């Protein structure tokens, strides 16, 4: 037992030291690749509606919100909030954009006092369409519970009008039938997008004019020799817009596309001068009718 310490010292002296391992030797560095998000589209219109056709949903007046009687709000406290015997309604439609559309709308405002900051943010909104038309639905979840091409039935309990946008503001999801089913679209080639296109899926095509803007806006110019030069446009708060979309220019027609922020974070971009084909629902955004893009499968270079 007296020799034990000496033996331990001798054994320790025979060992060899090793340096720290590099973490780069532990993992494969991997490689970048593009995510494919195919979306099936069709020119054949749907052959169904729900209990109520989407086109038959009631439309509130300016800045009004209509609730079903069982969801009666404190109308004396909130300007424009009232009940309607036309609600609730049950509708069924195909989801035409991934439920990730972001929008900010006003909430309860005291009567005759619009100075109150009542803005409410919705991160999971989407469009729904049947054989009669489409409608915008406010969604308050950051998690998508269904996808593009799924058939969804809603019990509509409130509808809101906000700066010419009409939207379902309160609803229950009654049923989800998983798809994806092909999404119906109409081609628009010879006119500007307008109010008749809102919430419906269209396909547009043109030459990309300039780089994508800070809010994901992309302009498509058409014609044999599209004028894609960027010009200052005081009617649009001084921002640069292509000459083809300058002020009231309508001939040849042009289109505006909105690419959502998640795709921008993933590096989705467009190349000026390329021909781009875009398919998606139309939204009214700050006075412009634009095609909403939330999936790479909505973009094509024919």
Secondary structure, DSSP 8 states (H G I E B T S, - for coil): -TTHHHHHHHHHHH--------GGGTS-------------EESS------SS-GGGS----TT-EEE-GGG---TTTSTTEEE-TT--EEEEEEE-S-S-EEEEEE----TT-TTS--EEEEEEEEEEEETTEEEEE----SS-SS-TT-EEEEEEEEEEEETTEEEEEEEEEEEEE-----EE-EE--SS---GGGBTSEEEEEEEE-SS--TTSEEEEE-STT----EEEEGGGTTEEEEGGGSTT--SS-EEEEEE-HHHHHTT----TT-EEEEEEEEEEETTEEEEEE-SGGGEE--
